[in-house]
Amino acid sequence: MNSTTIGIAAQNRTQELMQSAQKLETAFVSQMLKSAGLGELKDSFSGGVGEQQFASFMRDEQAKAIVQNGGFGLAEPIFATLMRAEND
């Protein structure tokens, strides 16, 4: 392997670790939104069982959008921890 190949591999691994950290933060935010009751309609105009089944998809997409726009700031320390573990 030459140095260019090693550099590209390291860059790809760094991107993979950042994506993993962002996915973990997204899952956390999604669970926070669920705990907050987002997507739950309790009145007579709720969508019933069908709406309950698909509410998680909406929460997940909203959580993904939150993380892509800065999120709670959890991805960065998670990423740093993954990088340290990778280098040990």
C-alpha positions, 0 to 999 in steps of 0.5 A: 500500500502506498501513502495515498491509499493509506490516507484515503483508507484513514479518511474513509474510516474517519467518515465511517466513525463520524457517521456512526456517532451521528447515527447514535445521536440520531437514535438518542434524539429519536427516543427523546422525541418519543418520550416527549410524546411527539407524534401521539394524538390523543383526541378523536381525530387521531389516525389510530393504529395506522398512525401509531405504526408510522409515527416512529418513521416521522420521529426518526426523520425529524431526529435525523434533521435535528442532528444534521443541523447541529443536534444536541452536540453528542456526535462530536464527543462520541466520535472523539471516543471512537477515534481514541478507541480506534487508535489504541 
